């Protein structure tokens, strides 16, 4: 048995023991919770942005971009950061898709606009900007339902983040009355 395989087996066994110990230690707490009628649910349901709403957002954002004479890409991601939609406008540069995706990911991850988050990224030490896949330039807007982020809209390609964000906000506005 090689050293790395042995290490993985030992680590796996230790992790298994930790899980078992946690389960044994948690059993009385769970029983007490169940007795109080507050047992933890095994299934959690979360809101998901419909495909129709994603299309409506992207269409409205792109119409705003055309109105402002901007060549951008719009990306919408779901709560887990998976890409749901990419709409690359005519003449949008090759970098716009990646920047829009990262802005959308950042907005849904933190539940705030990327321009707002970018203001807090300062200092010499590690910051949230060190998290892979994030981008703290304006243009990322979260989509929320019931007070929780369910998707992110990212726009990339305008000469400033303020313009990208205004385009993303126009997309969000198109479905604002339908987010419950």
C-alpha positions, 0 to 999 in steps of 0.5 A: 500500500502506498503512503498516499493511499494509506493516508487517504484510508486513515483520513477516511476512517477518521472522518467516518469516526468523526461523523459517527461521533457527531451523530451519536452526540447529536442524537439526544439534541435531535430527540429533544428537538423532535419532542418540541415539534421542531424536528429538522426537515430532510428536504429543503425546497428553494425558489428557482428562477424560471426559464421564462423569467430568465429570458425576460430578464435577458431580453430587457437587459439587451434592449437597454444595452442597445438603447445605450449603444453598448455591446455587452453580454448578459449571463444569468446563473442560478443559486448554485452559480450554474449558468442558466442563460448567456446572451451575447450581444452583437459586437460584444468582445470575447472577454464579456462572457467571462466577466458577466458570468463572474459578476452574476456568480458574485452577486448571487453568492453574496446577495448584493450588487457587485458594485456594492461589494467592490467598495468593501474589498480593501486592505493588504490581507486576504479578502472576499475578492480572493474567492475563485470565480468572483469579480467585484466590478459593477454589473452583477445584480442578485435576483431575490425571492422571499428575501433570499437570492435565487439567481444572479444577473451579470452584464459585461462589456460596457466601458464602466461597471455603472453602465453594466449595472444599469443594464442588469437592473433594467433586466431585473425590473422587467420581472420585479413584480413576478418575484414572490 
